[in-house]
Amino acid sequence: MREWLRWPVLRQLSGSDFLGRGRAARSPSADEPARIENADSVVRSVCPYCAVGCGQRVFVRDGEVTQIEGDPDSPVSRGRLCPKGSASRQLVTSPSRQTKVRYRRPHGTEWEDLDLDTAVDMIADRVLATRDETWEQTDEQGSLLRRAMGIASLGGATLDNEENYLMKKLYTALGAIQVENQARI
């Protein structure tokens, strides 16, 4: 019978809080301290999900993220986050999150771990080789082109405007002319 008394409606009807505006409406976990009260530090960040750039406050305790909330000082979101932004803590705390560079060789069937410097060098070598192989200095009439037709970029909405601007500058410097991103559309 005691289990029945834990139901809010029964607490409301059987106790002194008949209107259900006080203790009867409170859950047992309401007396527990908030996850943000025990944080060692609060770090400001930007939500990684789309190009809107909502501000976030990341609460950290003992070097681990304990909570992520909207930043009320953000002029973009004024403390609000969409459902995906509210759940962004899982990006850094999920046990299935990849934390190493994974590489599968051509025609390979197994993934292997690479250190970051090796992976970055491999990418740079391939970009430069593609640029050299597909570079067009002039067309058949001798008109100046200076372009690399083997490199293109298609950015998504997870990049903000500043990141898309820097990518556009990089690809333009490489000679790519096929550069598009969702932030422009």
C-alpha positions in Angstrom: 0.0 0.0 0.0 2.9 2.4 0.6 3.9 2.2 -3.1 0.5 3.7 -3.9 1.1 6.6 -1.7 4.2 7.5 -3.8 2.0 8.4 -6.8 1.7 12.2 -7.1 -2.1 12.2 -7.3 -2.5 10.1 -4.2 0.0 12.3 -2.3 -1.9 15.3 -3.4 -5.3 13.9 -2.3 -4.1 12.3 1.0 -1.8 15.1 2.2 -2.0 18.7 3.1 -1.1 19.9 -0.5 -4.6 19.4 -1.9 -4.0 21.6 -5.0 -0.8 19.9 -5.9 1.3 23.0 -6.0 3.9 22.0 -3.5 5.4 18.9 -2.0 2.9 16.5 -3.5 4.0 17.5 -7.1 7.7 17.1 -6.4 9.5 13.9 -7.5 11.9 12.2 -5.1 14.8 13.2 -7.2 14.0 16.9 -6.8 16.0 17.0 -3.6 19.1 15.6 -5.2 21.8 18.2 -6.2 21.9 19.3 -9.8 24.7 17.8 -12.0 26.0 21.4 -12.5 26.4 22.2 -8.9 29.4 19.9 -8.5 31.3 21.0 -11.6 34.9 22.0 -11.3 34.7 24.3 -14.3 32.3 25.6 -16.9 33.6 26.0 -20.5 31.8 27.9 -23.2 31.4 26.1 -26.5 29.3 26.0 -29.7 26.9 23.2 -30.6 28.5 21.0 -33.3 25.3 19.9 -35.0 24.4 22.6 -37.5 25.6 25.9 -38.8 23.4 28.0 -36.5 26.1 28.1 -33.8 24.1 27.9 -30.6 26.1 28.7 -27.5 26.7 25.9 -24.9 28.0 25.8 -21.4 29.9 22.6 -20.8 30.2 21.5 -17.1 33.3 19.6 -16.3 34.2 17.6 -13.1 37.5 15.7 -12.7 38.3 16.2 -16.3 35.0 14.6 -17.6 32.0 16.3 -19.1 29.0 16.0 -16.7 26.4 18.2 -18.4 25.9 20.5 -21.4 23.3 23.2 -21.4 22.4 26.2 -23.5 24.4 29.4 -22.8 22.1 32.2 -21.7 24.7 34.8 -22.7 24.8 33.6 -26.4 23.3 36.2 -28.7 22.4 33.4 -31.1 20.4 31.0 -28.9 19.9 32.9 -25.7 20.2 29.7 -23.6 18.1 27.5 -25.8 19.2 24.3 -27.5 17.3 22.0 -29.9 16.8 18.3 -28.9 20.0 17.3 -30.7 22.0 20.1 -29.1 20.6 19.2 -25.7 21.8 15.6 -26.2 25.3 16.6 -27.4 27.0 15.3 -24.3 26.8 11.9 -25.8 29.3 13.0 -28.5 32.1 13.1 -25.9 31.0 10.7 -23.3 29.6 7.8 -25.4 31.6 4.5 -24.9 31.3 3.8 -28.6 32.9 7.1 -29.6 36.0 6.6 -31.9 39.0 8.2 -30.4 41.7 6.9 -32.8 42.4 7.4 -36.4 41.1 4.3 -38.3 42.4 3.3 -41.7 41.6 0.5 -44.1 44.1 0.0 -46.9 43.0 -0.3 -50.5 41.4 -3.8 -51.1 41.9 -4.5 -47.4 39.3 -6.1 -45.2 40.5 -5.0 -41.7 40.8 -1.6 -40.1 44.0 -0.6 -38.4 44.9 2.3 -36.1 47.2 5.1 -37.3 48.8 7.9 -35.4 47.4 11.4 -36.3 50.7 12.6 -37.8 50.8 9.7 -40.2 47.2 10.2 -41.2 47.6 13.9 -41.8 50.7 13.3 -43.9 48.9 10.7 -46.0 46.0 13.1 -46.7 48.4 15.9 -47.6 50.4 13.7 -50.0 47.2 12.5 -51.7 45.8 16.1 -52.0 49.0 17.4 -53.5 49.3 14.4 -55.9 45.8 14.9 -57.1 46.4 18.6 -57.6 49.5 17.9 -59.6 47.8 15.2 -61.7 44.7 17.2 -62.6 46.2 20.7 -62.8 45.1 22.7 -65.9 47.2 25.8 -66.5 45.6 26.8 -69.8 42.9 25.6 -72.2 43.3 24.7 -75.9 43.1 28.4 -77.0 45.8 29.4 -74.5 43.4 31.1 -72.0 44.7 31.0 -68.5 42.8 28.6 -66.3 44.9 27.7 -63.2 42.6 25.1 -61.8 42.6 21.5 -60.4 39.6 19.6 -61.7 40.3 16.6 -59.5 39.5 18.3 -56.2 36.1 19.3 -55.1 34.4 20.0 -51.8 30.9 19.6 -50.5 30.4 20.9 -47.0 27.6 20.1 -44.7 25.5 22.0 -42.2 27.7 20.9 -39.2 30.2 23.5 -40.3 29.6 27.1 -39.3 30.1 30.1 -41.6 33.6 30.7 -40.4 34.7 27.1 -41.0 33.1 27.2 -44.5 34.9 30.5 -45.2 38.3 29.0 -44.3 37.5 25.9 -46.4 36.6 28.0 -49.4 39.9 29.9 -49.1 41.8 26.6 -48.8 40.2 25.0 -51.8 40.5 28.2 -53.9 44.2 28.2 -53.0 44.5 24.6 -54.2 42.8 25.5 -57.5 39.5 23.8 -56.9 36.5 25.4 -58.5 33.8 22.9 -57.4 33.3 24.2 -53.9 29.8 24.0 -52.3 28.4 24.0 -48.8 25.0 23.9 -47.3 25.6 27.2 -45.5 25.5 29.0 -48.8 22.3 27.4 -50.0 
